[in-house]
């Protein structure tokens, strides 16, 4: 967020609302997490045969475990993106543009 202050200030100067900025920053954080989640799911499906010998009490393709971990990753990404998104909404466009 601090590296993109100038961009955020320009967006706000041309009419973006604080809600738009918040959604932009949080959406980018979530998009990155979902991309990593998709790649991780593909890798985990590929590794199930090798890891099935190490599992106890669950199967390698347990959908509840996959859903729980995916939900935890998405929740963590939302929490990690919340503070930068909130900070981005506090940018004063005039001050940020003047400093650049």
N, C-alpha and C positions, 0 to 999 in steps of 0.2 A: 504494500500500500504506500509506503513512504517513497519508493522508487517511482510510483505512478501518480504522484501528487499533481504534477503538471497536467497530465491527461485528465484526471478527475476534475481538476479546476476548470479546464476547458469545457468538459461535459456539463458541469454545473453552470458555467457562464452562458452556454447556449440553451439552457432550459431544462436540464435533467434535474429531477427532484431528488431529495435525499433517499427516498424509497427506491428510485431507479438505481442510484449508486450502490445502495446496500445490496440490492438484488444482483447487480453486476458482479460485485466482488464475491459475494457468497456463492453465486452461480458458477463462477470460474473455479472456486475452491472445490465445489461439489463435482464439477465436471472432471477435474483432475483426479479426484478420489474415485469416481465411477470408472474412469479409464483404467486406473490401477486395479480396481476391484475386478473388472472384466479380465484383465490379463492374469491376475492372480487366480481367478476361477479356472481359466484355461490351463494354467500351470498345475493347479491342484488336481484337476481331472486327469492330467497326464501323469501325475506322480502317484495316483492312488494304488496302482499295483505294487510299486516299490515300498510304499508305506503301510500297506494292509497288514503285513506281518507284525508291525509294531503297535497296532491298535488293540485295545482291550475294552470290551464292553460296548463297542460301537462298530458300525460297518464303515468302510472307506468312502461310501457314497451316501452317507446319512444326510438327508435333505434338511433336517432340523439344525444340524451343526452348521451346514453351509449357510442357511438363512440367518442364523444367529450371528455368525461371524460377519456376514455381509451387512447386517443391520448395525453391528458394532462399528464397522469401518465407516459407514455412512454417518452415524451419529458422531463419531470422533471427528470426521471431516467438517461437519456442520459446526461443532463446538470450536474447532481450530480456526475456522473461517469467520466466526462471529465477531471476534474482537477486531481483526483488521477491517472488516466490513463496517463495523460501528465507527471505527476511527476515520474511515474514508468519508463517512457522512458529515464529519465535523470539520472538513476542510473548508477554509474560507477562500473562495475563488480569487478575490482581489489580492489577498496576501500571497497566495501561491503563485499567481501570475506575475506579481511584482518581483518576487524573489528569483524567478527564472529570467 
